[in-house]
Amino acid sequence: MRRVETAILLAIGTELTTGATRDTNGGDLAAELTALGVTVTRLVALPDDLAAATEAVRAGLREADLVVTTGGLGPTPDDLTREAIAAALGEVPAVDPEQVIVLQRLFERRGVAMAAANSKQAWLIPSATALPNPNGTAPGWWVDAPRGKVIVALPGPPREMRPMWHDHALPRLRALGLGTDRAAIVLRLTGVGESALVDLIGEAVLRTANPVVATYAREEAVDLRISATAARGRTAASLVRQAEAMLIPLIGRFIFARGTETWAHALARRLAGRTVASVESGTGGAFAGLVGQAPWLLRDEVSRAVAGDLRRAAAAARDGASADIGLAIRVRPRGLDLAVGIGLALPGGTRRATRMAFVGGEAGRRRAAVLAAAELWRALDPERG
């Protein structure tokens, strides 16, 4: 067996290629494998087509140490993952007596007879062993492929896939040796666009191969990801730290969060136990939706008219809820865009800001909430008092 350093993920099912169902398994597995130091080179969605699935498995074995399939393990004729793996390896599936007993007992517990079609789910090939599925009728497969490579076949429903992956497949992969020394961090930025960020950092930095510095425009932030692989006697973590230290003087003032932290986390840090009362008009409650059930948000009066001066509205919200800080947000159409008025009542006084969300509709309202969160975050900057 070989150490697993690269992987290809295959999601099999015509419902995925037609858009009837969205594949969430691939993203979850890719994120987890990447965090473990495994390079995921491709995520592919395939229809219920035996030739296409067979060729995808063959190509995966040529290109990667690990091939993970999701879906296509049901009892019907269009569930073809087992047939595709068998064909790719030149093996013939056969009913395994032990798996038949497992299935029969499962159906007995349910008080129903096992249909003949379900015997397909008891198939194995010589190089495969079954992975238990306590949440469904489809066992998975662990396949020892040629040249020390591995195929893991998982069911499609996430409630079946995830336990099988974590409880049965992943421990076996760890035993083989999983990934290389890699590290990554994500810096979440506000107040700077992706193109402006490129100018700040410089194209030379963004084109380096190790560490890799990449930007990603999200709805609520611009994410900067720094990742590295151990090289030249240096650990991956040390290479990431060095790159981060070089970038902080350039972009540090824009960083509001790290990793998977949200606006709710970032604001909670700067609030340091203080509370906020908010009032929104024209946003559809977008600010409350952005921060979710943040314990520091005492009141969210959705779609109430915010008339008059926004600073007075913020102060009224603060005083009415006995909060430490008041926030008033008012959104009005401005051509194809939205004008966003923001009022803040802070311990040191009140302030007002006007921003533009350069898009309308629901997307514009969500953008308005981000602009309000960023304004509050800047107002709470301890260095500015």
N, C-alpha and C positions, 0 to 999 in steps of 0.2 A: 504494500500500500504506500501511497505517496502523500506528502503534505499537501493540504488543500490551500492553494493560493489564488486560484481563479475560478470563477463560476459563471454559468449561463443559466438564465431562468426562462422557462417555457410555460406560458399559460395557455392551456388547450381547451377550446370550446367555441363553437360558432357564435354563441351568445356574446362573446367578447369581441369578435371581429365584426359583428353587425352593430355593436353599440347597445345591445339590449341589456347587457350587464357590464359594469366597470370592474376592471381587475385591480383590487386593492392588495391582493396577496403579493404581487411582484414588488410593489414599493416597500411593503413591510419587510419582506425577505431581503431585498437589496440593502435597505438601511441597516438591518441587523448584521448581514455579512460584511458590509463595508466597515462597520464599527469593530468587527472582529479581525480586520486586516485582510479580508478577502476582496480581490478586485472583481466586481461584477462587470463583465464585458458587454453583455447584451441582455435585454429583457424583450421577449418576443411573444406576441399573441398569435395563436394559430387556430384555424377552423377545425372542425371535426372531420379531418381528411387524413386518411391513413398514410398516403404517400408524403404529404407535407410534414406530418408529425414525425414520421420515420426519418426523413432527411434532416429535420431539425435536430433530432437526437444524435444522429451520426455526426453532423457538423459540430454540435456541442462537445462531443467526445474528442473530436479532433482539436478543438480550440481551447478547452478548459479542463481543469482537474475535476470539476463537479458540475453535473447537470441536475437541476431541480425542476420537476414538472409539477404543475398544479392543475387539477381538473381531469376529466375524462376517465374516472375510475368507477363510474356507475355501472348498473347491470344491463343497460340498453345497448343495441347494436351501434349507436353513434358514440358510445364511450370507448375510445380507441387507444388510450394511452398505453395500456398493457401490450396490445398488439404492436404498437409502434416501437416500444422498447425491445420487444422480442425480435421484431424484424431487423432493427438496427444492429442487434447483436447476433443475428442468425440462430436464434434459439426458438424452441417451440413451447408455448405455454400449456400447462396441464393442471387439472384440478388437484389441489393439495388436500388430502383427507383431513388433516388437522384443522385447516381453515374452514372446511365444510362444517365440522363440528362446532367451531366458534360461531359461525353464522347461524346455524340451526338453533343453538342455545339463545342467541340474541332474539330471534324471532319467537321462540317459545316464551321468553320473558314478556314479549309484547302481546302474546296471546293470539298470534296469527301464524298461518302456515308460510313457510319459505317458498317463494315462487321458483320455478326451475331456472328462470333467467338470472337469479341471484348467485347461482353456482359459478358464474363468470367471475364474481368477486373473490372466489377462492382460488383463482389461478395463481400459479407461480411458474417461473422459468428456473432452470438449474442454477443460475448465478444470482437469484433473488431470494431474499427472506422477507417475511411479512412484517409490517409495522402496525402495531395494534391501533385500533380506532374505537375508543370507548364512547364516542359521540355520534357514531354513524355506522353504516353497514359496509363501508368501503375500506378495507385494509390498505395501507400504503405498501410501497416496495422500497427496500434497500437493495441496490444492485451493485455487486462487485464487478466492474467492467474491466476490459483489458487495460494493460499498462498501469495498473494501480488506480484507475479512475473510478468515480462513483456516480451512480444515478440515484436520486431520491425522488420517488413518485408520491405526491401528496394529494389528498382530496381537494376539491375546489372550494366548498363552503368554508369560510374563515373559522367558524366555530369548531370545525373538525380539523382544518389544516394546522392552526396554531398550536393546539395541544400536542398533536403528533410531531410537529417540528421540534418543539421545545423539549418534550418529554422523551422522545425516542430517536429522532434523526440527529439533532444537534449534539447530544452527548457522544454519539458514535463518531461524529465528525471531529469533535474536540479530541477524542482519543487518537485520531490519526495525526493530529497537528493541524491547527487551523490558522491560516493567515500569516502575514509577515508583520514586522514591527512598523506599524503606521500610527499616525496621530493626526488629529484635525481639530480645529476650533472654528466657530462661527461667530463673527462680530456683527451685530444688528445695528444699522445706522439709520438716522433720521435727519432731515434737513439738507440732504445732498442727493442729487439724482445719480443714476448709474453712469451717465456720460461724464458728468462733472467729477465723479469718483475716479474714472479712468485718467482724467487730466491730473488729478491730485497725486495719484499713485505712480502713474507713468506706465506706458505699454511694456517697457522692458521687464518690470516686475511681474506684470500679468502674463508674460510669455515664458517665464522660467518653468523648467520641468520638475524641479524638486528643490524647495517646496513649491506647490502649486497654489497660486493666489487667484481666486475667481470671484466674480460678482454675480449676484442673482437678484433681479428686481421682483420683490414680493408686493402684495397689495398693501401690507402694513409696514413695510420697511425695505431697505436695500441690504441684503445679506452679503457679507464678505467672508468667504471660506478659505482658510489657510490649511493645507494638508501636506503631509510629507511622509516619505518612506526612509527608513534608516539607510544611511550611506556614508562612505568615507570615514568610518569609525564613529559616526555621530548617531545618536538615537533620533528617532522620528520626533519625539517630544522636544528635544533640544533644537532641532531645525525649525519647528513651528514657533517655539518661543523666540528664537532669533528673528524670524520674519515678523512676528507680531511687534517686537520691540522696535524694529525699523519703521513699521507702519504707524504706530501710535502717535508719534509727533505730527504726522500728516493728517490723520483722520480721527484722533482721539476725541475731539470735541463733538463728533457726530454719533459716537457709540452710546446707545441707550440700553442695550441688553446683549446677552451672549447666549449661544447655543439655541435651545428651544424656548428661552424665556419670552414672555409676551409683554404687551404694554401694561397689563395688570401687575406683573412682577416688577417691571421697571419703575412704575409709579409708586408701588408699595415701598420700594427701597428709599425713594426720595421723600415720601410722606413720613416715613419713620414713626408710624403709629398715629399720625394725624388722619382725620377723616375729611371726606369731600361730599358735598351735596350738589347735585347737578340738576339742571333744568334744560330741556331740549325743545326746540321748535323747528319743524320742517325736516328733521333727521329720521323720523320713524324709530327713534330710540337707538340710533346707531352707536352712540358712545357707550350706552349701557351694554349693547351687544358686543362691543369691542373688548370691554374689560370683564364681561361675564359676571359671575357672582363674587366680585372682589369685595372682601369684608370692609374695606375702607370707604366704599360708596354707600352712603346712607339713604339717598333718595334719588329716584330717577323718574321725573314726571314727563312721560312721553307725550309728544305732540301738543303740549300746552303752549299757548301763545306767549312768546317772550316779547313783550311790547316795551317801547321806550328804551332807556339807556341800559346797555348790557351789563354795565358795572353794577347798577342798582339791582338788576335782576339777579346777578350772582350773589350780591350781599343778602338779598331777600331769601334766596335758597339756603345760604349758609345759616342765617339767623333762624329761619323757620325750622330747620332740622337740628339746630344746635351743633352744627359741624364746625370744623376748624377752617375750612376753605369752601368757597362757593364757586361753581362753574356754570356759566350760562352759554348755550350754543344756539345760534340762530342761522338757518340756512335759507337762502333766497335764490331763485333762478337769476342768472345773469347771462342772457343769450343761451348758448349751448352748454354753459358751465354753471357752477354754483358759487355764489359769494357766501363765505363762511365768517360770521361774526362770533367772536369769542370774548366773553367777559369773565374776569377772575376777581374774586374777593379774597385777598390774602391777609395774613396777620399784619403785614406792613403797609397795607393799602389796597386799592383796586386798580385794575388796568384793563385795557381793551385792545384787541387785535383784530385785523381783518385779513383773511387769507382767501385764496381762490382754489377751488377744486376744479381742475381742468377736465371735467367730464360731468355729465348730468345723470339723472336717474338714480337707481339703487347703488351703482358703483360710485357715483359722486357723493352720496350720503355716507357711504362707508369711508370714503376718502376724507370727508369732513370730520368724521369721528377721529381719524388718525391725526389730522391737523390739530384738533382740539387737545388730544392726548399729548402731542409734541409740545404744544404751547404751555400746557400745565407742567410738563416735565422740565422745560427750560426755566419756567418761573420758579421752580423748586430747587434750582441749581444752588447748592450750598456756597459755591464760590462767588455767586452774585448776591448772596444774602436773601 
